[in-house]
Amino acid sequence: MNYRKLGRSDIEVSEISLGSWLTYSGGVGREQAEACVQAAFDAGINFIDTANVYGRGAAESLLGEVLAGRERSSYVLATKVFFPMSDTDRGLSAAQIHKQIDASLQRLRTDYVDLYQCHRYDDQTPLEETMAALTEVVRSGKARHIGFSEWPVEKVEESLAIPGVARWVSSQPQYSMLWRKPEAELIPLCEREGISQIVWSPLAQGVLTGKYRPGEPPPADSRAASDSMSGFIDRLIEPRVLEAVERLRPVADAAGLTMAQLALAWVLRQENVASAIVGASRPEQVHANASASGIVLDDETLAAIDEALGDVIVR
Protein backbone atom coordinates (compact mmCIF):
# COMPACT_ATOMS: atom_id res chain seq x y z
CA MET A 1 0.00 0.00 0.00
CA ASN A 2 1.25 3.45 -0.91
CA TYR A 3 0.47 6.53 1.15
CA ARG A 4 -0.06 10.16 0.25
CA LYS A 5 0.00 13.39 2.26
CA LEU A 6 -3.44 14.80 3.04
CA GLY A 7 -3.27 18.40 1.86
CA ARG A 8 -0.92 20.54 3.90
CA SER A 9 -1.49 18.43 7.01
CA ASP A 10 0.99 16.04 8.60
CA ILE A 11 -1.39 13.12 7.96
CA GLU A 12 -0.49 10.38 5.51
CA VAL A 13 -3.41 8.33 4.22
CA SER A 14 -3.49 5.08 2.27
CA GLU A 15 -4.23 5.49 -1.43
CA ILE A 16 -7.23 3.22 -0.93
CA SER A 17 -9.54 3.96 1.99
CA LEU A 18 -12.51 2.12 3.47
CA GLY A 19 -15.91 3.82 3.30
CA SER A 20 -19.11 3.02 5.15
CA TRP A 21 -21.89 4.86 3.32
CA LEU A 22 -24.28 2.06 2.36
CA THR A 23 -22.48 -0.97 3.70
CA TYR A 24 -22.05 -0.29 7.42
CA SER A 25 -25.20 1.78 7.89
CA GLY A 26 -27.42 -1.27 7.61
CA GLY A 27 -26.56 -3.07 4.39
CA VAL A 28 -23.96 -5.33 5.98
CA GLY A 29 -24.02 -7.21 9.28
CA ARG A 30 -21.64 -6.77 12.21
CA GLU A 31 -19.51 -9.85 11.51
CA GLN A 32 -19.04 -8.95 7.85
CA ALA A 33 -18.17 -5.37 8.71
CA GLU A 34 -15.63 -6.46 11.31
CA ALA A 35 -14.04 -8.84 8.80
CA CYS A 36 -13.81 -6.04 6.23
CA VAL A 37 -12.17 -3.66 8.68
CA GLN A 38 -9.69 -6.36 9.65
CA ALA A 39 -8.98 -7.00 5.98
CA ALA A 40 -8.41 -3.28 5.46
CA PHE A 41 -5.77 -3.16 8.18
CA ASP A 42 -4.19 -6.34 6.83
CA ALA A 43 -3.96 -4.71 3.38
CA GLY A 44 -2.28 -1.58 4.73
CA ILE A 45 -5.36 0.64 4.61
CA ASN A 46 -5.12 3.17 7.44
CA PHE A 47 -7.94 5.55 6.48
CA ILE A 48 -11.60 4.96 7.37
CA ASP A 49 -14.34 7.35 6.27
CA THR A 50 -17.84 7.60 7.71
CA ALA A 51 -20.56 10.18 8.47
CA ASN A 52 -23.09 10.81 11.20
CA VAL A 53 -25.99 10.44 8.76
CA TYR A 54 -25.03 6.95 7.54
CA GLY A 55 -27.81 4.93 9.10
CA ARG A 56 -28.51 7.92 11.38
CA GLY A 57 -25.50 7.06 13.51
CA ALA A 58 -25.49 3.32 12.84
CA ALA A 59 -22.28 3.33 10.79
CA GLU A 60 -20.41 5.38 13.38
CA SER A 61 -21.65 3.14 16.19
CA LEU A 62 -20.63 -0.01 14.36
CA LEU A 63 -17.17 1.38 13.61
CA GLY A 64 -16.84 2.47 17.22
CA GLU A 65 -17.42 -1.12 18.29
CA VAL A 66 -15.18 -2.65 15.63
CA LEU A 67 -12.31 -0.23 16.22
CA ALA A 68 -12.46 -0.44 20.00
CA GLY A 69 -9.22 -1.80 21.37
CA ARG A 70 -7.10 -0.77 18.39
CA GLU A 71 -4.36 1.74 19.01
CA ARG A 72 -5.98 5.06 18.09
CA SER A 73 -2.87 6.42 16.40
CA SER A 74 -2.75 3.40 14.07
CA TYR A 75 -5.57 4.64 11.83
CA VAL A 76 -6.94 7.86 10.36
CA LEU A 77 -10.63 8.41 11.08
CA ALA A 78 -12.91 10.82 9.22
CA THR A 79 -16.57 11.65 9.71
CA LYS A 80 -19.00 14.30 8.44
CA VAL A 81 -21.78 16.66 9.46
CA PHE A 82 -24.69 18.35 7.63
CA PHE A 83 -27.54 16.01 6.73
CA PRO A 84 -30.58 15.61 9.02
CA MET A 85 -30.10 13.52 12.14
CA SER A 86 -33.65 14.29 13.34
CA ASP A 87 -36.52 16.56 12.44
CA THR A 88 -34.67 19.48 14.02
CA ASP A 89 -30.99 18.54 13.78
CA ARG A 90 -29.35 19.39 10.46
CA GLY A 91 -27.00 21.86 8.83
CA LEU A 92 -23.77 23.64 9.69
CA SER A 93 -24.78 26.16 12.32
CA ALA A 94 -22.40 26.57 15.25
CA ALA A 95 -24.89 24.84 17.54
CA GLN A 96 -25.21 21.87 15.20
CA ILE A 97 -21.49 21.50 14.57
CA HIS A 98 -20.75 21.40 18.30
CA LYS A 99 -23.67 19.08 19.04
CA GLN A 100 -22.92 16.68 16.22
CA ILE A 101 -19.16 16.40 16.77
CA ASP A 102 -19.81 15.39 20.37
CA ALA A 103 -22.41 12.83 19.30
CA SER A 104 -20.10 11.43 16.62
CA LEU A 105 -17.20 11.08 19.06
CA GLN A 106 -19.44 9.25 21.50
CA ARG A 107 -20.61 6.79 18.86
CA LEU A 108 -17.09 6.32 17.52
CA ARG A 109 -15.74 5.80 21.06
CA THR A 110 -12.86 8.20 20.56
CA ASP A 111 -11.71 11.58 21.84
CA TYR A 112 -11.05 12.99 18.39
CA VAL A 113 -11.40 12.45 14.66
CA ASP A 114 -8.52 13.13 12.34
CA LEU A 115 -10.77 14.78 9.78
CA TYR A 116 -14.14 16.49 10.28
CA GLN A 117 -15.91 17.18 7.00
CA CYS A 118 -18.86 19.33 6.00
CA HIS A 119 -20.98 16.85 4.07
CA ARG A 120 -22.55 19.55 1.88
CA TYR A 121 -22.74 23.35 1.86
CA ASP A 122 -25.35 24.93 4.15
CA ASP A 123 -26.89 27.98 2.50
CA GLN A 124 -29.07 28.56 5.58
CA THR A 125 -26.08 29.41 7.80
CA PRO A 126 -23.60 32.27 7.35
CA LEU A 127 -20.31 30.90 6.07
CA GLU A 128 -18.41 32.83 8.75
CA GLU A 129 -20.42 31.07 11.48
CA THR A 130 -19.66 27.65 10.04
CA MET A 131 -15.94 28.34 9.67
CA ALA A 132 -15.68 29.81 13.18
CA ALA A 133 -17.38 26.76 14.67
CA LEU A 134 -15.14 24.34 12.75
CA THR A 135 -12.12 26.30 13.97
CA GLU A 136 -13.32 25.92 17.56
CA VAL A 137 -13.69 22.16 17.03
CA VAL A 138 -10.08 21.98 15.84
CA ARG A 139 -8.73 24.18 18.64
CA SER A 140 -10.58 22.07 21.22
CA GLY A 141 -8.77 18.96 19.95
CA LYS A 142 -11.96 17.20 18.87
CA ALA A 143 -10.78 17.20 15.24
CA ARG A 144 -7.25 17.47 13.92
CA HIS A 145 -8.25 18.91 10.56
CA ILE A 146 -11.29 19.89 8.50
CA GLY A 147 -12.57 19.09 5.03
CA PHE A 148 -15.60 19.66 2.80
CA SER A 149 -17.61 17.50 0.43
CA GLU A 150 -19.35 18.68 -2.75
CA TRP A 151 -19.20 22.39 -1.93
CA PRO A 152 -19.69 24.92 -4.74
CA VAL A 153 -16.26 26.11 -5.86
CA GLU A 154 -17.17 29.74 -5.21
CA LYS A 155 -18.05 28.92 -1.59
CA VAL A 156 -14.72 27.16 -1.12
CA GLU A 157 -13.02 30.32 -2.43
CA GLU A 158 -15.05 32.50 -0.06
CA SER A 159 -14.17 30.31 2.91
CA LEU A 160 -10.47 30.50 2.07
CA ALA A 161 -10.63 34.29 2.20
CA ILE A 162 -11.92 34.39 5.80
CA PRO A 163 -9.03 35.36 8.11
CA GLY A 164 -8.09 33.47 11.27
CA VAL A 165 -10.01 30.25 10.63
CA ALA A 166 -8.88 26.65 10.26
CA ARG A 167 -7.69 25.69 6.77
CA TRP A 168 -9.20 22.93 4.72
CA VAL A 169 -6.93 19.96 4.06
CA SER A 170 -9.38 17.87 2.03
CA SER A 171 -12.23 17.87 -0.46
CA GLN A 172 -14.48 14.85 -0.95
CA PRO A 173 -16.05 14.86 -4.43
CA GLN A 174 -17.58 12.18 -6.57
CA TYR A 175 -14.88 11.30 -9.11
CA SER A 176 -14.43 8.41 -11.50
CA MET A 177 -13.73 7.57 -15.12
CA LEU A 178 -17.43 8.21 -15.73
CA TRP A 179 -17.81 11.35 -13.58
CA ARG A 180 -15.06 13.92 -14.19
CA LYS A 181 -16.66 17.19 -13.15
CA PRO A 182 -14.06 17.96 -10.43
CA GLU A 183 -11.37 18.31 -13.10
CA ALA A 184 -12.79 21.57 -14.47
CA GLU A 185 -12.59 23.92 -11.47
CA LEU A 186 -12.37 22.07 -8.16
CA ILE A 187 -9.08 20.23 -8.61
CA PRO A 188 -7.21 23.26 -10.02
CA LEU A 189 -8.38 25.37 -7.05
CA CYS A 190 -7.39 22.69 -4.56
CA GLU A 191 -3.98 22.23 -6.18
CA ARG A 192 -3.30 25.95 -5.67
CA GLU A 193 -4.50 25.88 -2.07
CA GLY A 194 -2.87 22.66 -0.84
CA ILE A 195 -6.15 20.74 -0.48
CA SER A 196 -6.27 17.03 -1.36
CA GLN A 197 -9.14 15.09 -2.90
CA ILE A 198 -10.57 12.06 -1.09
CA VAL A 199 -12.85 10.73 -3.79
CA TRP A 200 -16.08 8.83 -3.34
CA SER A 201 -17.62 6.40 -5.82
CA PRO A 202 -14.36 5.85 -7.78
CA LEU A 203 -15.88 2.56 -9.00
CA ALA A 204 -19.19 4.26 -9.84
CA GLN A 205 -20.95 2.15 -7.20
CA GLY A 206 -19.43 -1.02 -8.60
CA VAL A 207 -20.40 -0.39 -12.24
CA LEU A 208 -16.75 0.06 -13.27
CA THR A 209 -15.86 -3.37 -11.89
CA GLY A 210 -17.84 -4.86 -14.80
CA LYS A 211 -20.16 -6.84 -12.55
CA TYR A 212 -23.24 -5.41 -14.29
CA ARG A 213 -23.64 -6.68 -17.88
CA PRO A 214 -25.84 -5.09 -20.55
CA GLY A 215 -29.16 -6.89 -20.95
CA GLU A 216 -28.66 -9.04 -17.84
CA PRO A 217 -30.23 -8.70 -14.37
CA PRO A 218 -27.84 -7.52 -11.65
CA PRO A 219 -26.04 -10.27 -9.69
CA ALA A 220 -28.06 -11.35 -6.66
CA ASP A 221 -25.33 -10.30 -4.22
CA SER A 222 -24.72 -6.88 -5.82
CA ARG A 223 -25.60 -3.39 -4.65
CA ALA A 224 -28.12 -2.92 -7.48
CA ALA A 225 -30.03 -6.01 -6.33
CA SER A 226 -30.16 -4.86 -2.70
CA ASP A 227 -33.23 -2.97 -1.46
CA SER A 228 -31.15 -1.22 1.18
CA MET A 229 -28.23 -0.20 -1.06
CA SER A 230 -29.60 0.40 -4.56
CA GLY A 231 -31.17 3.84 -4.24
CA PHE A 232 -28.59 5.80 -6.22
CA ILE A 233 -27.45 3.37 -8.89
CA ASP A 234 -30.22 3.55 -11.51
CA ARG A 235 -28.59 6.14 -13.76
CA LEU A 236 -25.32 4.18 -13.72
CA ILE A 237 -26.85 0.96 -15.01
CA GLU A 238 -28.48 2.46 -18.07
CA PRO A 239 -27.75 0.30 -21.15
CA ARG A 240 -25.56 2.89 -22.89
CA VAL A 241 -23.37 3.24 -19.80
CA LEU A 242 -23.02 -0.52 -19.34
CA GLU A 243 -22.20 -0.93 -23.02
CA ALA A 244 -19.43 1.65 -22.70
CA VAL A 245 -18.08 -0.06 -19.60
CA GLU A 246 -18.01 -3.36 -21.54
CA ARG A 247 -15.61 -1.67 -23.95
CA LEU A 248 -13.18 -1.24 -21.06
CA ARG A 249 -12.69 -5.01 -20.70
CA PRO A 250 -10.09 -5.36 -23.47
CA VAL A 251 -8.36 -2.22 -22.19
CA ALA A 252 -8.00 -3.78 -18.72
CA ASP A 253 -6.92 -7.09 -20.21
CA ALA A 254 -4.24 -5.43 -22.33
CA ALA A 255 -2.88 -3.70 -19.24
CA GLY A 256 -2.93 -6.94 -17.25
CA LEU A 257 -5.40 -5.50 -14.75
CA THR A 258 -8.84 -6.23 -13.38
CA MET A 259 -11.58 -3.74 -14.17
CA ALA A 260 -11.52 -2.48 -10.56
CA GLN A 261 -7.75 -2.00 -10.62
CA LEU A 262 -8.07 -0.05 -13.86
CA ALA A 263 -10.74 2.25 -12.44
CA LEU A 264 -8.94 2.90 -9.16
CA ALA A 265 -5.56 3.41 -10.81
CA TRP A 266 -7.24 5.91 -13.17
CA VAL A 267 -8.44 7.99 -10.22
CA LEU A 268 -5.08 7.75 -8.46
CA ARG A 269 -3.22 8.94 -11.58
CA GLN A 270 -4.34 12.39 -10.46
CA GLU A 271 -1.70 13.70 -8.02
CA ASN A 272 -4.23 15.86 -6.20
CA VAL A 273 -6.13 12.70 -5.17
CA ALA A 274 -4.85 11.50 -1.81
CA SER A 275 -7.18 8.52 -1.48
CA ALA A 276 -10.00 6.68 -3.22
CA ILE A 277 -12.82 5.55 -0.92
CA VAL A 278 -14.18 2.07 -1.59
CA GLY A 279 -17.05 0.25 0.04
CA ALA A 280 -16.83 -3.45 0.78
CA SER A 281 -19.21 -6.09 2.01
CA ARG A 282 -16.65 -8.93 1.88
CA PRO A 283 -12.97 -9.07 2.91
CA GLU A 284 -11.88 -10.28 -0.53
CA GLN A 285 -13.28 -7.06 -2.03
CA VAL A 286 -11.08 -5.05 0.31
CA HIS A 287 -7.94 -6.90 -0.77
CA ALA A 288 -8.90 -6.70 -4.45
CA ASN A 289 -9.36 -2.94 -4.25
CA ALA A 290 -6.24 -2.41 -2.16
CA SER A 291 -4.19 -4.10 -4.88
CA ALA A 292 -4.74 -1.05 -7.11
CA SER A 293 -2.38 1.04 -5.02
CA GLY A 294 0.85 1.80 -6.85
CA ILE A 295 -0.39 0.86 -10.32
CA VAL A 296 0.64 3.39 -12.99
CA LEU A 297 -1.32 3.59 -16.25
CA ASP A 298 0.58 4.50 -19.41
CA ASP A 299 -0.58 7.10 -21.93
CA GLU A 300 -1.80 4.44 -24.35
CA THR A 301 -4.07 2.91 -21.70
CA LEU A 302 -5.42 6.32 -20.67
CA ALA A 303 -6.25 7.14 -24.28
CA ALA A 304 -7.96 3.78 -24.74
CA ILE A 305 -10.12 4.44 -21.66
CA ASP A 306 -11.30 7.76 -23.07
CA GLU A 307 -12.08 6.20 -26.43
CA ALA A 308 -14.00 3.31 -24.87
CA LEU A 309 -16.20 5.51 -22.68
CA GLY A 310 -16.80 8.19 -25.29
CA ASP A 311 -19.87 10.35 -24.68
CA VAL A 312 -21.03 8.66 -21.47
CA ILE A 313 -18.35 10.59 -19.59
CA VAL A 314 -19.82 13.43 -17.51
CA ARG A 315 -17.44 16.41 -17.46
BELJOWO-V230760 format. One line per field, one symbol per residue. ss: DSSP state (~ for helix, > for strand, _ for the rest). psi: psi as a letter, one per 20 degrees, with the letter a starting at -180 (. if undefined). A space follows every 50 residues. Layout:
ss->???
psi->???
//
This chain:
ss->__>>>______>>>_>>>____~~~~~__~~~~~~~~~~~~~____>>>_ _______~~~~~~~~~~____~~~_>>>>>>____________~~~~~~~ ~~~~~~~~____>>>>>>________~~~~~~~~~~~~~___>>>>>>__ __~~~~~~~~_______>>>>__>____>_~~~__~~~~~~~~__>>>>> ______~~~_____________~~~________~~~~_~~~~~~~~__~~ ~~~~~___~~~~~~~~~~____>>>>>>____~~~~~~~~________~~ ~~~~~~~~~~~~_>_
psi->pqqqpncjrjppqqhprprkfhgjjiiqrgggghhggghgghijpjpppa qhiokliggggghgghipiqphiiqppparqgqpiahiorakrgggghgh gggghghilriqqhpoqohrqojipphhgghgghhhgghijhphrqrqpk qphhhggghhipqjrqqqiqpnrpprhhojhihgggggghghjkpqpoqq lhjlkihiijhpqpjqqqqhjrghiphijjhjigiikqghghhghhiigh ggghikqrgggggghggihohiohqppqqpiqhhhghghhiipippprhg gghhgggghcjipo.
//
